[in-house]
Amino acid sequence: MPRVVSVWLRDWPVTRLRRAGGVPDDGLPLAFATAGSGGLRLTALDPAARALGLAPGEPLGRVRARVGVPLRVMPDDPEADADALARLCAWAQRYTPRLAPFGPAEGCHGLHLDVTGACHLHGGEAGLLADLARRLAAAGIPARLALADSPGAGFALARHGSEDAIHISPGAAAAALAPLPVEALRCAPANVIALKRLGLKRVGALIGAPRAPLARRFGLDLIHRLDQALGDRPEPLADLAEPARYGARRGFLDPILHQEAVVAAASALMARIAPALEADGLGARLVRLTLHRVDGVMRALDLALSRPSRCPDALAALLRLRLDRLGPGLDAGFGFESVGLDVVAAERMPDRQPDLGAAGSPGDDVADLADRLRQRLGRSLVRLIPRASHLPERADRLAPWSPGAPEAGLWAAAPLPPRPLVLLARSEPAEDVLALVPDGPPRRFRWRARRYLVAHAEGPERIGPEWWRADAEDLPERDYYVIECEAGRRLWLYRSGPHAPGQPAAWFVHGLFA
């Protein structure tokens, strides 16, 4: 059975700021606020502010009018909170490598540790829980802990339980959860309000209730959350992402708004990262640019490179094309206050000494062109790989383009007549076909509700079925003609099967020439 320790960090922003030394030691109550409905609202409080009767969610203006003592208010900084929590998660890996921070439904201020099979290394479950609580207290991090069968049960007990450290035996989650409020299930706020209106205020009232009426009234979200808390539905942890090994950040006193400022900042960050890449003999293949707006919104842009690179100018050129394509979609708002650049993927990049006066290799030029097209068009490039087949629809296949990839599938064959520039995904029937000679080319036909008169025809080119395939008997021979219409359009038509007296031949349009 899984065993999970949930750690709820009450008022984590206050703890983070005090540990960083960002609050003067003047004894003033401390509160955090952020923009909400009706203006600024409190988000976190220190013990002194809670002693005044304040609570998260209250409007700041009403609080200032009610409280008769000075109150220090700091702006909410979710990014700094997340960074500090990530460092705490890295520290907590001493207990288990499988851990993850709380998600949005849990308030984001806390972490889960999957300690299944790891408790014996710390003197059992009670020993691990006590050691974790002792170390957090010694570091000045107020926390409430719960060890249960699932992340849902652990969060509910740590967040809404009555003790600072709760140890639930395997299989005893239902009894421990019964007296907790329904908010502990992490379900949607609208469902919490509706449940309380119906008198279902405790989790115990839902555990034994029939599931079908609950699902019809409140949706499957409530059922899923209840099952996760009881351990009846698996809830795997999203492992904490390993920080990028090569990265750089830059903040701005005055937020930047324009595209060129973003490009210049990214180029400067790449110049800072390049020496570390060069020292390890690596080049970036995928970089991620993160832009943080002053209102807390983050925008991330991924730039994939066809070959390893650590050139700031090359990155700036690609980013400029990407931003040109986005245009107003970048949405700088009131400006970006910080920019980050991380190398998500890197590859070996051996040093090369080109001849003096010699241009780069043709492969480099093709790779650069592919990168520019990818950023300009916004999609990955593909190429056609030949295959051993005379049938047009089987003669090649699409494959992702990559520099230096061998032309797999090439085969020796006699030169073929010209092929159309556009090959239709499915050949389309041509109707009302008139041919002067039964086995000859058509003189007129109708295709896509339009009538064509033939001025010139070349062919036929006979393509037979591939006898070694299982479906060869279902594919009749085809006689292909290159048709030039009186309007100047050139099409690729074929007659399916030999001409049979008394039966009209079936004609199809398969491609279009330039």
N, C-alpha and C positions, 0 to 999 in steps of 0.2 A: 504494500500500500504506500502511495506517495506520502512524504512528510515535508511540509513547507513551513518555514518561519517567515512571518510577515512583520515588518518593522514600520510602524507609523511614526513619522517625524512631525510632531505637532508644532505648528508655526515654524516650519523649516526656514522661511525667508529671514526670520529674526535670528535664528541660530546661525545661518550662513553669514549674515552681515556682522554679527558680533564676533564670530570666529575670525573673520577677515580684518577685524579692527576698524570697521567703518562707522562705528557709533561712539560718540564721546561718552565718557563715563561721568555723566552729570546727574544721573538718577531720574531723568525725565522718562515717563512712560513712552514706549515705542510702538508705533503702528505702521502698517503698510496699507497703501490705498491704490486703487486702479480705477480707470474710467468704467462706469456702468450705467444702468438706467437711472436717469435723474441726477447724473453727476458722479463725483468720486465716491467710491464705497470702500470700506475696510476689507482687507483680505487676510491679514495676519496680525497678531497681537503678542506682546510679551506679557509675562505674569503681572507686571505693574499695571498695564493697560486693562488686563482682564479683571484685576481687583477693583477697577472703577466701574465695573458692570458693562463694559463694552463687549461686543460680539461681532465676528466677521459678517459682512453683508450690510452693516448699518451705513447709512449715508454720512459722509464725513461732515457735511454742514450741520446736520442735526447733532452729531456727536460734539462738535466744538461748542455749540450753543448750550448743550446739557452739562458738559464736564467743566468744572470750575478750576481746573489746574492746567498748566501748559502741557501740550501733547506734541511729541516729536513724530511727524508723519514723513515717511519715506515712499518714493514711487516703487511700485511693484516691478520686479525684474525677472520674468520667467526664464530668460536665457541664462542669467547668472545662477538661478536656482537649479536649473537642469545640469549646468556644468559642475556645480558643486556636488550634486547628487551622483553624477557619473563618477566623480572621484571617490565618493564614499562607496559606491558599488565596487569599484576596483579594489578598494581596501578590504571589503567584505569577502572577496574571493579567497581569503585565507580559510574560510569555512567550507566553501563549495564553489566550483567553477560555473555552476548553473544558477544564475540569478538574473533578475530583471527589475527595473524601476517600476513603480506604480504607473498605471495608465490614466488617461483622462477621466474615466469613470470613477477612479479611486482618489482623485485629487492631486495626483502626480507627486505628492510629498511622502515618499516611502519606497520600500523595496521588498521584493519576495526573494527568499533563498530556498532553493530545492535541496534539502539536506538528506534526501533519501540515500541511505547507505553510507553517510559520512559522519553520523553522530558518534559512532564508536571511537572515532579519532579524538574526540573531545570529552570523553567520559560519559557518553550516553546523551540522550535528548535533554535531560535536565542540566547536565554539565555544559552542553553547548549553549543552551538558552541563557544560563547564568553567566558564562564567559562573555557572550555577546553583549548582554546588558551591562556587565561591569566595564567592558572596554568603551562602550558608548558613553557611559556616565563619566568615565575618566577623561574622555575627550571633550566633555562639556556639550554633549548632544542629547537633549531630552528626547526620549523615545518610549513607545509602548510596543511590546512584543507579544506575539501569539504563535504557538506551534500547533498546527492542526493538519488535517488530511488533504487540504486543498488551498490554493491561493484565495478563493472566495471566502472560505471559513476563517482563514488566518486574518484576512483584512477585516472582516466583520468583527472579530473578537478584539483585534488590536485597536480598531477605530472606535468601537461602541461598547467594548467590554468595561468591566468595573475595576480591573487590576492592571498594573503596569507590565506584568509578565504572566501570561496565561499559557498553561501547558495542558492540551487536550489529548487524552489517550486515543489510540486508533479506534475508529468506529463510533466515537462518542460525540461527533460533531452536531448531530441533530438535537441532542439534549442541551448542549451548550449554546446553540443558536436560538433556541425557542424563545427565551425572554428578551432578545434583542429587538430593537425597532426595525421596521421594514426597510428603512434607509440603508441598513447594513447589507442588503442584497445587491447594491450597486445598480438597481434598475432605474429606468427613466424617471425624472422628477414628476412628470405628469402621472405616471402609474402610482408613485408614492402618495400623491395627493388624493387620487381616486380611491386607493386602498384605505386610507385613513377615514375618508368620508363614509365608507361602508363599514367602519368599525374594525377593520383588519389592520391593527396597529403593530402587532408583534409577528415575528417570523413563525412562531409556533402555530399561529392561526392558519398559516399557509401550508405548513408541512403535511398535515393530514387532510387538507382540503382536496376535493376532486380536481384533477388537472384540466379536464375538458372545459368546464365552465370558466376556469381562470384563463385559459388560453383564448377562449372566445371573447372574454370581456377585456383582457389586458394585453393580449398578443403573446407571441412566443418568447419575447425578450424576458418577461417575468419568469416563465417556466425554465428557460435556459439558465438564468441567474440563480434560481433556487436549486436547480440540479448541480450547478457548479459549486455552490456553497456546501451542499451535502456530499459532494464527491461522486455523484452519479454521472456526471458529464465531465470528460477530460478537459482540462484547461492548461495546455502547455505554455510555459513561459517563453516570451520573446527574448532570447538571449541579448545581453547588453552588447552593442556593437563595439568592436575594438577601435579605439581612436586611431585616426590616420597617422602613420609614422612620419609622413612628410606633409607639413601644413604650416600656414602662417595666417595671422589675423592683423587687422588694422582698424582702429577706431578713428572717428572724426569729431572734432569739436563742433564744426558746422556741417550738418548733413549734406551729402552730395546728391544731386538731382539728375545730372546730365549723363548721357551715354559715355562721352569721352572721359569723364571723371571715373566712371566705373572701369572702363578699359585700362586707364592709366594705373588705377589701384591694383587691378589684377596683374598687370605686367610687373609692377613693383613687387608684389607678393611672390610671383614666380621667380623673380631675380633673387629673392631671399631664399627660396627653396632649392634653386638650382645647385648651389655648392654642395649641399648635403646629398643630392641625387648623384652628382658627379663623383663625390668621394666614394660612393658605393657602386659606381659603375652602372647606374640605372637611369632610365628615362621614363617620363610619364606617358601612359597610354590612355588613362581616363582621369580627368580632373573635375572637381566639383567646386563651383563658385557659389558661396552663400552670401546673400544680401539681407541685412537686417534693417527693417524700417524703424523709424522712431516710434511708431505705434505698436511695435512688438511683432508685426507680421514678418515672416521670413520667406525668402524666395531662393530656391536652389536651382542652378543651371549646371547640367553635366555636359562636358565637352569630351568626345571620344576622338582619339588620334589614331591614324592608320599605322604609324610607326613610332617608336619611342622618341621623345623629344624633351628637352629642358630649355628651350629657347623662349625667352619672354616675348620677343617680337612676334614669333609664330603664334603663340597663344593669344596675343592681343589682336592679331589679324582675324583669327577664327572667332574670337569673342565679338569683335565688331560686326562680323557678318551675322552672328546669331542675334545680336541686339537689333540689327537692322530688320531682321525678319520678325522679331517680336513687336517692334514698334511700340504703340501704346500698351501692348500686353504686359510690358515690364512693370508698369504701375508703380512708380517710385513714391507715390503719395506725397508726404511732406519731406521725403528724403531718406537716404540710407545713412544710418549712424555708424555702421561697421560692415566690413567686408572680410570674408574668409576664403581661403583657397586651400583645398586638400587634394593630395594625389591619392585617388582611390585605388588605382591599379598602376603598377610599374613593371617594366621588363628590362632585361639586360640591354645595355647600350654600349657596345664596344667603341673605343676611340678609333677614329679613321683619320688618315693623313692624305687628303687628296693632292693630286699633282698641281703644281703652281699653274694658274691660268686655265685649269680644266674646269669644265662645268660639272655640276652634280650628275649623278647617275640618272638615267631615264626613269628608273623605278621611284626615285625620290620625287620627281616632278609629278608622276601619276598619283603618288600618295598624297602630295600636297593638294592636287586638284580634287581628289576624292574627299579630303577633309573640308575643303571650301564648299563643295557641292552639298555635302551632308549638312553643314551649318546653314547654307542658303535655302535648301529645300526642306529641311526638317525631317528627313527620312533616311534610312540606311540604303546604301547602294548595293545593287545585285549585278550579277553577270551571268551570261549564258555559257553553260558547260556542254560541249558536244557529247552526243551518245551514239553508240553503234546502231543506228536505225535509219532507214530511208523514209519512213513515215514522217511527214512534217511535224505532227504533234508530239512525236517521240524522239525527234532528232536532237533535242537539247533539253536542258533543265536549268532552272534558276538556282543560284547559289549565292550566299553573301560574298561580297567582294572583299578581298584582303590582299595586301601587297605581297608580291613574291609567291603567291600560291601557284602550284603547278596546274597546267591545263589538263586536269584529270579527264579521262574518257576520250581522248583523241584516238582516232582509228584511221587506218589507211583506206582510202576509197578513191574511185575515179572522180574527177571534177563533175560537179552537178550543175545543171542549168541554173540561171538566176532565180533567186528566191525573193518573195515579196518582203517589203520593209515591215509591214504589219501583218502578222498571222493571227487570225481570229481565234479566240479561245475555243469556239465551237463553230464548225462549218455551218453556214446558213443556207437553207434551200433557195434555189432560184426557180421561179415559176414562169409558166407560159413560154417555155424555151422553144424556139424555132430553129431547126438546122436544115440546110439545103441537102446535106448528105447525112444519112442516118448515123454513120460513124464519124462524121466530121464535126468541126467546131460550130457553136451556135451563131446565129445571125442576129437574133434579138432575144431578150429575156427581161423578166421583171424581178427586182430585188429590193427589199425594204420599201415596198409600195411605190417604186419608181421604175419606169421602163427605160431600157438601154438598147441602143442600136449599135451593132458591132461594126467597126471600120476595119479592123485588122486583127488577125489571130495567129498565134504561134503555137505549135505543138502537133500532136500530143506527146506528153511525157508519161509513160505508163509506170505506175508504182504498184507493185503487187504486195499482197499480205506477207508477213513474215511467218513462214511455215512452221518454225520451231516454237511459236507461241501457242498457248492453249486456245486463244480466241481467234486463231487464223481463219478458221472456216466462217466466222461471222463477219469478216472484213473482205468485201469483194475488191477486185482490182479497180484502180482509178486511172482515168485518162485526164491529165492536167493540161489546160490551155492558158496561155497568157493573152488576155483579151484587152484590146484597146478600143474604147467606145468613141463614138463620133464627137462627144463632148471633151475628149482628151483623157478621160479617166482610164487607168489600167488596173485590171482585176485579175485574180488567179482563180479560175473555175475548174471544176473537174466533174466528169461523168462517172457515177458510181456503177461499176459492173459493165459488162459488154452489152452492146445494143442487142435487144431481143425483138424480133418482128412482132408487131401487134401490141407491144407494150411500150409506153412512153418511158424514155430514159430519165433517171433521177439526176439532176444537176445541183451542184452546191458551189457557193462562193466561199473560198478558204483564206484569201489574203488580198492585200492591197499594195500595189507598187507605188513608188514615189511619183 
